[in-house]
Every structure is written in structure tokens, then in C-alpha cells.
């Protein structure tokens, strides 16, 4: 592989500790978590104690004050471990930044330290049964009533949905204004001291997905949920759509980072398999077709890595725009699907067996072209800057 220049020795030392945590604390439980459909909350607290949650948040809010590359290490190592159960990336690098960048001082002090420790788990509720990538079509409403907003609506495909107890909800505070009437409001689910004790809040089904079996993707329902006006992110209604557009590039870059790391794991797994597995009296690797296919895969993985690392450099400088992030998300996720397909084929029948990592890598890759905004929408966004 081409040497990477993004990381310092300190980052690589951190990578070693993350990789060890994955091997000792995560992977031994992954099969059980896939069966139950969610991760034990105790793991979140262990992750917090090790500094793996909200690492890029300032120390005054419970974080480590680390640069974003430490977060990149966490994302990459989870993907390389072929683990889909941990919603850390969304918690630490999507939910927490909304609070840090747009939240009031009171909101930051109330939630960020508990998110960093793993005591509270974050989620963001965007998608609805009738509104996925089209965030302007959101119908969940938040009506002002004195010192509260009253929230009504439903959400679906919500990562961390079963475990989360601090949820940023995308709402319409003024339906007549369209996108300009969109707001982000924090809903705490345990306000009365017990799980799901907030009146009117209800968790629906833990959704049975094609892949990502241990990730607690869920439905959420809001029936006259009363939330203090102070929980409005940004202080003024109608800022939600702009806030979403400013932060979505980071979410899309995160999908790219996970995709490249997963491709690298697939290539490593496949190379090891074809050099060991024999057919017609010789290793599969000795067939020219195998070598040619994997040379093509390697070229794609190297190109994807270079592209994503360049996007990460731009993001660290504050220069990654929405169009470039959208283009990267679409292209990398499509290449990921192709790489997984080529690699699985070289495993033959064993590639279709879930006991082999390549099968899970193949299945989990499919959603990359859907969440974070479908690739069709990504290409539309990218084309507008051409």
C-alpha cells in the first residue's frame, strides 16, 4: 500500500489501543449482539473510560480535545474489525458536533460530558416513513406552547434508536416556510429518571435489516412530547436546514472512511484465502484470472484511499464543500460494492456463508449507497457545482 502521511506516531499508538479494545472487548461479543440486535450499554461506558467517545470534543465538555484524526482512527479500526454494531461514529462525530457548534452553553454542559463518558447515547432523527433523503419533506412538527415545544410525528431508520437517550429531532416549527421552517430540537428520553419515561415518547420496532444486524436501527414515535424551548439548537427556530447542510459533508466523509477501511479488510481476507485454498491441484492465487482480478481490486482500493485522504485533508482545513463530499460518498460506496462482489466471488461457495467475514462485508456494504443520502441525490448535488 502507498504510505499515508496523515497520521503521526501518536495517532498510530492510539490506533494500537483501539485495535486491542476491538479484539478484547468488542469482537468476542459480536455474535451475541447480532442475535439481540443491539450492543450492551456497558460497552459504551467502557469506551468512554478509554477516551474513545467524543474524542474531538473540548476537554471542558468532557472530551479529549483531540484532533479529528483520532476520530478517523476509531472509524477505520471499527470498519477493519468488520464490526457494524457500534454507533460511536454517529454519536461522537455527528450528534456531538451539532451540540458543540450550534447548541447553547447550557445544552453543551448538560449533554456533552455524559456523552463522552458513555452515560448518555446520542442519535439524530432525520428520516421519516415518507421522507428519507428529501429533508425538506419532513412532517414531524414542533409547535410552540409557552415555554415548551410540543412534538408530534414519527421517525424511522434511526441508528442507536433503541439505546439513545439524547436525540436530536429534525422538526418543522413552521410548515408554511418549507425548508426555512425546519429546526433541530433535543429530546431527552429519560426525563423522569427511568428509561423511556418522557411522556409521549415511544420506541418502535428494532428494524430487521439485510445487514448491520447488531446495530439498533429503530422507529421512534413522538405523541405530544413536551420539550423546553431551551432545547432548540441554535436559539432561534428555522435554522435547522442550514445546520444540517453544514454538517452533512462530515457524515458523508465518515461513510467514505468506513468504506475504504472495509475494502482494505476485504482485500486482505481474499488474498489470504486464495493463497491457501487449492483447486485443480494448485492454489487459486496461481490462476491468472485470480491475480488479474485482485490487481484490479487493489488499484480501486488505492485510488479510493488517496481520494478519501485528500478529502480528509481538505476537511481538516475547513475546505471540504458539500459537492465534493457528496461525490466522494457516491463514488467510494459504489466502488465498495464492486470490490466486495469481486472478492466474494473468489471465495466460491464459502463466500456465501456468513461464517466467513467476506459475506458480512458484502452484505453490510449495500447500505452505504443508501444512508447519508442516496447516491442518486449525491450525484445531483455534485453535478450542481460542475
C-alpha positions in Angstrom: 0.0 0.0 0.0 1.0 3.6 -0.6 2.4 5.1 2.7 -0.1 7.5 4.4 1.1 10.9 5.6 -2.0 11.9 7.6 -1.0 10.3 10.9 1.6 11.0 13.5 3.2 8.3 15.7 0.8 9.4 18.4 -2.1 8.6 16.2 -0.6 5.2 15.5 -0.2 4.5 19.2 -3.8 5.4 19.6 -4.7 3.0 16.8 -2.9 0.2 18.6 -5.1 0.8 21.7 -8.3 1.0 19.6 -7.4 -2.2 17.8 -6.7 -4.0 21.1 -10.0 -2.8 22.5 -11.8 -4.1 19.5 -10.2 -7.5 19.8 -10.7 -7.9 23.5 -13.9 -6.0 24.3 -15.9 -6.0 21.1 -15.4 -8.9 18.8 -15.9 -11.7 21.5 -19.4 -10.4 22.0 -20.3 -9.5 18.4 -22.2 -12.7 17.6 -24.4 -12.3 20.7 -25.1 -8.7 19.8 -26.1 -9.6 16.3 -28.6 -12.0 17.8 -30.1 -9.5 20.3 -29.8 -6.6 17.8 -28.1 -4.1 19.9 -24.9 -3.5 21.9 -24.8 -3.8 25.7 -24.8 -0.3 27.2 -22.0 -1.3 29.5 -19.7 -1.3 26.4 -20.4 2.4 25.9 -19.2 3.2 29.4 -16.0 1.2 28.8 -15.4 3.1 25.6 -15.9 6.3 27.4 -13.5 5.3 30.1 -10.9 4.6 27.4 -11.4 8.0 25.7 -13.0 6.6 22.6 -16.2 8.7 22.8 -16.3 12.3 21.7 -12.6 12.4 21.5 -12.6 15.6 19.4 -14.8 17.4 21.9 -13.1 20.1 24.0 -11.9 19.0 27.5 -14.2 21.5 29.2 -17.1 19.4 27.9 -15.7 16.0 28.8 -13.8 15.2 25.6 -10.1 14.7 25.0 -9.7 17.9 22.9 -8.0 15.7 20.3 -7.8 16.4 16.6 -10.2 14.8 14.2 -7.7 12.3 13.0 -8.1 10.4 16.3 -11.8 10.0 15.3 -10.7 8.8 11.9 -8.6 6.1 13.6 -11.7 4.9 15.5 -13.8 4.8 12.4 -11.2 2.9 10.4 -10.5 0.4 13.1 -14.2 -0.4 13.6 -14.6 -1.0 9.9 -11.4 -3.1 9.7 -12.7 -5.2 12.5 -15.8 -5.8 10.3 -18.0 -4.7 13.2 -21.3 -3.0 12.5 -22.7 -2.9 16.0 -21.1 0.3 17.4 -22.9 3.6 16.7 -19.9 5.5 18.0 -19.3 7.5 14.8 -22.7 8.9 14.7 -22.7 9.6 18.5 -19.3 11.3 18.6 -18.9 12.8 15.2 -22.4 13.7 14.1 -24.6 14.2 17.2 -21.9 15.8 19.5 -20.7 18.3 16.8 -24.3 19.6 16.3 -24.4 20.3 20.0 -20.9 21.8 20.1 -21.3 24.0 17.1 -24.9 25.2 17.5 -26.1 24.4 21.0 -26.3 26.8 23.9 -23.8 26.7 26.6 -26.4 25.0 28.9 -27.0 22.2 26.3 -23.3 21.6 25.8 -22.6 21.4 29.6 -25.7 19.2 30.2 -25.1 16.6 27.5 -21.6 16.5 26.1 -19.8 15.3 29.3 -22.3 12.5 29.7 -22.0 11.5 26.0 -18.2 11.5 26.4 -18.4 9.1 29.4 -21.0 6.8 27.7 -23.6 7.6 30.3 -25.8 9.1 27.6 -26.0 7.8 24.0 -26.8 10.1 21.1 -28.9 9.8 18.0 -30.2 12.1 15.3 -33.7 11.6 14.0 -34.0 12.7 10.4 -35.6 10.1 8.2 -39.4 9.5 8.3 -41.6 6.9 6.6 -42.3 9.5 3.9 -39.1 11.5 3.9 -35.7 9.9 3.5 -33.1 11.9 1.5 -35.6 14.7 1.0 -35.2 16.5 4.3 -37.5 19.3 3.1 -40.4 16.9 3.2 -40.1 16.2 6.9 -43.5 16.3 8.6 -42.7 15.9 12.3 -44.0 19.1 13.9 -42.9 21.1 16.9 -45.5 23.7 17.9 -44.6 26.4 20.5 -46.7 26.3 23.6 -45.5 28.8 26.2 -42.0 27.7 27.4 -42.2 24.4 25.6 -42.4 22.9 22.1 -44.9 20.1 21.6 -43.5 17.5 19.2 -45.7 15.1 17.1 -44.5 12.7 14.4 -42.6 9.6 13.7 -39.1 8.7 12.6 -37.5 5.6 11.1 -34.1 4.1 10.2 -32.7 5.8 13.3 -29.2 4.5 14.3 -28.8 4.0 18.1 -32.6 4.1 18.2 -33.0 1.6 21.0 -30.1 2.7 23.2 -30.2 6.5 22.7 -31.4 8.8 25.4 -30.5 12.1 23.9 -31.9 12.5 20.4 -31.7 15.5 18.0 -35.0 15.6 16.2 -35.5 17.3 12.9 -38.8 19.1 13.1 -41.0 21.6 11.3 -41.5 24.6 13.6 -43.3 26.5 10.7 -44.7 24.3 8.0 -45.6 27.3 5.8 -41.9 28.2 5.4 -40.8 24.9 3.9 -37.0 24.3 4.5 -36.8 27.6 6.3 -39.3 26.3 8.9 -37.0 23.4 9.9 -35.5 23.2 13.3 -33.4 20.8 15.4 -34.6 20.1 18.9 -33.0 17.9 21.6 -35.3 15.3 23.1 -34.1 13.5 26.2 -36.0 10.2 26.6 -35.4 9.6 30.3 -36.5 12.9 31.9 -38.3 11.3 34.8 -35.3 9.2 35.8 -36.3 6.0 34.2 -35.8 4.6 30.7 -38.4 5.9 28.2 -40.0 7.9 30.9 -40.5 11.1 28.9 -44.3 11.4 28.3 -45.4 10.8 24.7 -42.1 9.3 23.6 -42.1 5.7 22.4 -39.6 3.5 20.7 -41.0 1.3 17.9 -39.6 -1.8 16.3 -35.9 -2.6 16.1 -35.8 -2.9 12.4 -34.8 -6.2 10.8 -32.2 -5.3 8.2 -30.4 -7.1 5.4 -27.1 -6.3 7.1 -25.8 -4.3 10.1 -27.5 -6.9 12.3 -26.2 -5.7 15.7 -26.8 -2.0 15.0 -30.0 -0.9 16.8 -31.7 0.8 13.9 -35.2 1.7 15.0 -38.5 3.5 14.7 -39.3 6.4 17.1 -42.6 8.0 17.9 -43.5 11.4 19.4 -47.0 11.9 20.6 -47.4 15.4 22.2 -43.8 15.2 23.6 -43.2 18.4 25.5 -39.7 19.8 25.3 -38.4 23.0 26.9 -37.8 25.8 24.4 -34.2 25.9 25.6 -33.7 22.6 23.8 -33.9 24.3 20.5 -30.5 24.0 18.9 -29.3 27.4 17.7 -31.6 29.5 19.8 -33.9 30.6 17.0 -36.4 28.5 15.1 -35.9 27.9 11.4 -32.1 27.3 11.4 -32.3 23.5 11.1 -32.0 23.1 7.4 -28.9 25.3 7.2 -27.3 23.4 10.2 -28.0 20.1 8.5 -26.4 21.2 5.2 -23.3 22.4 7.0 -22.8 19.2 8.9 -23.8 16.6 6.3 -20.5 16.7 4.5 -18.8 15.3 7.6 -21.3 12.4 7.8 -20.7 11.6 4.1 -16.9 11.7 4.6 -17.4 9.3 7.5 -19.2 6.9 5.2 -16.2 7.1 2.8 -13.7 6.4 5.6 -15.6 3.3 6.7 -15.9 2.2 3.1 -12.2 2.3 2.3 -11.3 0.5 5.5 -13.8 -2.2 4.8 -12.4 -2.6 1.2 -8.9 -3.0 2.6 -10.1 -5.7 5.0 -11.9 -7.5 2.2 -8.7 -7.4 0.0 -6.6 -8.8 2.9 -9.1 -11.5 3.6 -9.3 -12.5 0.0 -5.5 -12.5 -0.6 -5.1 -14.8 2.4 -7.8 -17.2 1.2 -6.7 -17.5 -2.4 -3.1 -18.2 -1.5 -4.2 -21.0 0.9 -7.3 -22.5 -1.0 -6.4 -25.1 -3.7 -8.4 -26.1 -6.8 -7.3 -28.4 -9.5 -4.1 -29.2 -7.7 -2.8 -25.6 -7.1 -3.6 -22.5 -5.1 -6.3 -20.3 -6.5 -3.8 -17.5 -6.5 -1.8 -19.3 -9.2 -4.6 -18.8 -11.7 -4.0 -15.8 -13.9 -7.7 -14.7 -13.6 -7.3 -14.5 -9.8 -4.2 -12.4 -9.9 -5.7 -10.1 -12.5 -8.9 -9.6 -10.6 -7.1 -8.8 -7.3 -4.7 -6.4 -9.1 -7.8 -4.5 -10.3 -9.3 -4.5 -6.8 -6.0 -3.2 -5.4 -6.0 -0.3 -7.9 -9.5 0.7 -6.9 -8.7 0.5 -3.1 -5.5 2.6 -3.6 -7.4 5.2 -5.6 -10.2 5.3 -3.1 -7.7 5.7 -0.2 -5.9 8.5 -2.0 -9.2 10.3 -2.8 -10.6 10.0 0.7 -7.4 11.0 2.4 -7.3 14.1 0.2 -10.9 14.9 1.2 -9.9 14.4 4.9 -7.1 16.9 4.5 -9.5 19.4 3.0 -12.0 18.8 5.8 -9.4 19.4 8.5 -8.7 22.8 6.8 -12.4 23.6 6.6 -12.3 23.4 2.8 -14.4 20.3 2.1 -17.5 21.5 0.4 -20.9 19.7 0.1 -20.5 18.9 -3.5 -17.1 17.2 -3.1 -18.3 15.3 -0.1 -21.3 14.1 -2.0 -19.2 13.0 -5.0 -16.8 11.1 -2.7 -19.7 9.4 -0.9 -21.3 8.2 -4.1 -18.1 7.0 -5.8 -16.5 5.3 -2.8 -19.6 3.5 -1.8 -20.2 2.3 -5.4 -16.6 1.0 -5.6 -17.0 -0.6 -2.3 -19.9 -2.7 -3.6 -17.9 -3.7 -6.7 -14.9 -4.7 -4.6 -16.9 -6.8 -2.2 -18.6 -8.6 -5.1 -15.3 -9.4 -6.8 -13.7 -10.6 -3.6 -16.7 -12.7 -2.6 -16.6 -14.4 -6.0 -13.1 -15.7 -5.4 -14.3 -17.5 -2.2 -16.7 -19.6 -4.3 -19.5 -21.2 -2.3 -17.8 -20.3 1.0 -18.1 -16.6 0.2 -21.9 -17.1 0.5 -21.6 -18.4 4.1 -22.0 -15.9 6.9 -19.3 -17.6 8.9 -16.7 -16.1 6.5 -16.0 -12.3 7.1 -16.3 -11.6 3.4 -20.0 -12.4 3.5 -20.7 -9.9 6.2 -18.5 -7.3 4.4 -20.5 -7.9 1.3 -23.9 -7.6 3.0 -23.0 -4.5 5.0 -21.6 -2.7 2.0 -25.0 -2.4 0.4 -26.4 0.2 2.7 -23.5 2.6 2.1 -25.2 3.6 -1.2 -28.4 4.5 0.7 -27.8 6.1 4.1 -26.3 9.6 4.4 -28.3 10.5 1.3 -28.9 8.1 -1.6 -26.2 8.1 -4.2 -28.7 9.4 -6.8 -29.1 12.5 -4.6 -25.3 12.7 -4.1 -24.7 12.8 -7.8 -27.4 15.5 -8.2 -25.6 17.6 -5.5 -22.2 17.0 -7.1 -23.4 17.9 -10.6 -24.6 21.4 -9.4 -21.0 22.5 -8.9 -19.8 21.5 -12.3 
